[in-house]
């Protein structure tokens, strides 16, 4: 058993575990798509559509151009083509169906007022008559969105702007009494689990809470390659006390191994003996919500890359831009780009290009240009427009010509 890893080895383990540097050939079909999602364990959903909804991007980053309808079928179709479900994994997520039994304990905690937003738990205790009324509407009418039941308070936004019916649907969703049957635009449509999910899945025996948490930690370890306890905990947003107790049990059982990573102050953990690739050759633009970079402190430890989302930062205070995608080149996060899909102009707009030290050589810039061209084509955009006057942008322009 290797008990210490260099930082370079840890990076390679993490990148390979996340599906980078793996050969992809031929057209991408449902099986390849599902295999990649199972490898990642979750796709985070986010509403921002500056480029494309975030859950589509991690698959593009790893597999290249694919038909987005394949993901939509896996997530929201009826019958055998459905292989994913929505729930609170790492934030709102698309998860493999095999994960459903492992999250029933979280649904039970939601019913009892634990593990969800305090306001929502309070709402669940105080508004049971309304919650039951909304559930009856779903039972009688089929898949419903919040817009069908109530309207947002005028001039309001965010959680407190939800209608009472939206609160009720979210409580029912957290408690597992409804699930997401589909989406209308980006609006969730809720229905009863027995009308959405496979009957066999709903009949799976209850997994004890501690065992479910152990299995989630093992899935996180598989997806991360090498990780600290906090990294593992964050992947499925487990509580610290639960995570630490389950980790101790997994170590005692020999299902996780402790290792030390160069420069890390906390111990790290792997599943089995690490099989370290000799190198990772991959170039990809990453969603801000990509699972490789979810845990920002881990991103700094692995890649010496400080990354913060600036969507909610006032424009004059932004350092890098509104919707910034890191650029992975081989084993470095080598640049970051502020990108926008300007659909009316059929244009992929590059508002900023920031290159990380020690820079990108011509081969790296050529790889970045290919990624931008592939992204634009995949999004159905006819041109790339560089709205940036930096030296890096000028060099990139020559590779886009």
N, C-alpha and C positions, 0 to 999 in steps of 0.2 A: 504494500500500500504506500503510494506516494503521500508523504505528510506535509510537503511544502511545494508551492507553485510559484514560479516567477510571475510577474504581472503580465508579461506577454503570453505565457501559457494560460493564465486565467482568462485573458481576452479571447483567445482562440476557443477555449472551452465554451465561453458564453456565446460567442458568435455561432459556433456550430450547433449548440443546443437550440438556438433561436432560428435555425434553418438557413443560415448564410453560408455560402461557399459550397452548397450542394448542387450537383449537376441537374439541370432541368432541360428536358428535350421534348420536342413535340408539342402539340396543342394541350392546353390545360383543361382537364375535364373535372367532373364532380369528385372523383376519387382522389386526384392529386390535391384538389382544394381542401377536401375534408382532412386528408392526412396532414396537411400543413397546419390547419386549425387545431387538430388534436395535438400536434407537436407543441404549439404555442399554449394551448389550454384555454385561451380566451381572446376575444377581439373586443377592445373597448369601443363603445359607441359614444359619439359626441355630436352635438347638433350643428357645430360650425361648418358652413359649406363654402368657405372662401376658395377652396380648391376642389375638394370632393369630400363627402362624408368620411370621417376618419377610419371607420371599420373596413372600408374598401382598400385602403393604402397598404397595410402590412402584407397582404397577399401579393400585391403588385411588387412590393419591395423585394420579395423573396422569389417569386415565381415569374415575374415579368408580366406582360400584358395577358389578361384573361377576360372572359366575358362576365361583367358584373352580375348579370342575371343568374349565374351559377350560385353566387353567394346569396342572392335574394331567394332563390328556390330553396337552398339549404336552410335558410333562416325562417322563411315565412310562407312556404308552400304547404299544401295539404298532402297527407298520405306519405308514401315511402320516400319521397324526395326530401322531406324535412329531416335534417340531421342535427340541427342546432336549436337552442331555445334562448330566450332572453331572461336574464336575472341579474342580481347584484353579485358579480364576481369580483373583478377589479373595477369598481364603479359599475355603471350600467354596461353590460357585456353580452356578447353572443358567445355561448358556451356549447361544447359538444353535449349531446343528450346523455352520454355516460356520466356527466357531472351532476345531473339532476338529483339523483338520490343522495349525493354528497352535500347538497345544500338544503335539504329538508330541515335540518336542525336550525339553520338560519331563519327559515320561514316560521318555525315554531317559536323562536325567540322574538320574531317580529309580532306574532300574535300576542305574546305575553308582554310586549312593550320593551323588549331589549334589542339592542343591536341595530336600531334604526334611528332616524332623526328624532330628537326628543319631542319636537312639535308634532310629528306624525304619530308617535306613540301616545301622546296626550290626546290627539284627535281620535285615535282608535278607542281609547277608554271612554271618551265623552260623547262620541257620535255613533254608537252602535246602531241606533234605529236608522239613521241615514245610510250607514254602510250596508245594512241588510236590504234596504230599499234599492240601492244601486246594484247590489248583487242580484236581486230579483229581476231588475231590468236586463242585466246581462243574460240571466237564465232564459228569459222570455224572448228577447230580441236578437240574441246572438252577439257577434263581435261588435263592440261599441267603443268609440273614442270619447274622451272627456268632452269634446265639443258637442256631442250629441246629447249631453246631459246637463251641462251648465256652462256659463260663460265667465271668462276672466273679469275680475273687477275692473271697471273703467280706469284707465291711466295707470294700471299697476303692472308689475313684472316680478318674476322670480317666484319663490315658494309661496310668499304671502299673497301673490296675485292669483294663485290657483282658485278655481271655484271650489265650493264644498264638495261637489261631486268628483272633481279631480282628486281632491284629498282622499275621498273614499276609495276611488279606484287605485290610487297609489298604496293605500293601506292594504287593500285586498291583494294587490300584486306582491307586496313585500311579504305578506302572510301566506302566499302560495294559493290563495283561493281563486284567483284568476291568473291567467298568463297572457302573453302577447301572441295573438293569432296572426297579426300582420300589421302593416303600416299603411296609412293613407298620407302620402307625402312623407313627412317625418313624424306624424302623429301616431302614437300607439293605438292599436285596436285590441281591446281586451276581451277574452272569452274564457269559458270554463276549461281547466286543464284537460278534462276527459274528452272535450271536443277538439282539442288541438294536438295533444301529445299522444304517442303510442300507448295503447292500453297496457301492453306488457311492461312498459317503463313505469307506469303509475302503480303497477302491482308489485314492483320490486320491494322486498322486505325492507323495513326501516333500518337504516344504518346508524348504529349508536353514535352519538355526538363526537366522542373522542376518536373513534375509528374514522369517521368522516373527515375530521380535521387532520388526522395523520395522513390520510390519502390525499388531501388537498396540499399538504406540505410536500409530499413526495412528488406530486405533479408539478409543483412550483420548482422543486429542485431539478427535476428533469428538464423543465423549460429554461431554467437559468444556467445550468451547467455547473456553476460554482457560485455560492451565495452565502452571505451572513444570515443570522437569524432574522434580522429586520428585513432583509431583502426577501426572504422566504415568506415571512408574515405578510408583507405588503402585496404579494402577488394576488392573493385572494382576499386581502383585507381582513385578516384574522386579528382578534384581540391579542395583545401582548401576552397576557397570562395564559391564554389557551395555547398560543404558539410555543411559548417556552416549555410548557408542560409536555406538549406533544413531541417537541424536538428531543427532549430528554428521553422519552420513550422510544423514539425511532433510533437514537444513538445506542441505547441499551440493546435493542433488538438487532443491531447491525445493519439496519436498512439505510442509514445515512452514515457517512464517514466525516470525521473532522479533519480539516486541512488548514494550513497557514498560507496566506497569500502575501507575497512581498509588498510591504508598504501598508497593509491593512492592519488596523489596530485591533479589530475584532476577529475571532476565529470564523472560518468559513466551512461550508459543508457541501459534500458531493454525494451522488448516488453511486455506490460502487467505486471501483478503481478508475480514475479519470483516464479517458483515451484522448490524448491531446493531439490535435491535428498539427502537422508540420508547418502549415501556413493556411491562411484563409484568403482566398481571392474572390472578392465580392465588391460590387459598387452599387449603392442604392440610396435613394432619397427616402428619408424616414418620416412618417407621420409624427407630429408632436405627441401623439398618444400611442406610439409603438411600444410594445412590451419590452423591447431591448432597452429603452430609456425611461420607462415608467418611474423608477426610483431614482430621483435626480442625484442623491448622494452617491449611489452606486455608479451612476454614469460618470461622475467626477473621479471616483476611485479607479474605475476600469479604463477610462479614456482620457482623463485629465481634460474634461470638457464640461464647463459649467453651463447648464441649460435651464432657462426659465421661460415659461409661456408669458408673452407680453400682450395677449389679446385684450386683457382688461386693464392694461397700463395706459394712461393718457398718452396720446401720440407724441407729445413733445418730450416725454420721459422714456420712450422706447430706445433701446440700445441697438437691437438688431431688426425689429420689424413686427408686423402684426401677426402673420401666420408663417412661422419660420420652420423650415425643414432641415434637420441636420443631414449632411452628406457623408455616408459611410464609404470609405475607399480602402479596400483591403482590410487592414486591422486598425484603422484610425477613423475617428470622426473628424474629417479633414476640412470641412467647410459648413456653412449654414446659409440658406437662401430664403428670402422672403418672397413667397410665390402667391399668385392669385390667378384663378381661372376667370378671365373676362369673356363670358360666354357670348354676349351680344356681338363682340368684335371677333369671336372665334380665335382668341389669343390667350396664350400662357404668358402672363406678365411676370417678369423677374424684377422685383423692386429693389432688391439688395443682394449682394454677394459678399460674404465675409469668409475669408480663408484663415484657417487656424495655422499657427506656427507648427512646423517650419515651412509651411506653404504647400502648394500643389505644383508638381512639375507638369510638363506638357501631356504626359500620359494620363495623369490624374485629371487635368482639365478636359482632355478628350473624352474620358470616361464620364465626367459630369455632363458634358454636352450630349453624349449619347443617352444618358438617363433623362435629361430634359426633353429631348426629342421623342423618346419612347413614351414619356408621361403625356406630352402634348397629344401625340397620336392616340394613345389609349383614351384620353378624355375627349377626343373628337375635336381638338383645337388645331387650327390650320397653321398657326405661326407662333413663334416665340419672340417676345419683345423684351429687350433688355432696357429697363428704365433706371439704370445704375451707371454712374460714371467712375467707379473705382478702378484701380489698376487691375484687380482680379477680373472684373467684368470686361474690361477691354481685352484681356488675354482670352477670356472665355468666348468673346464675340468672334474671334478668329476661328474657333473650332465649331461654331454654329453656322458659319457662312456656307 
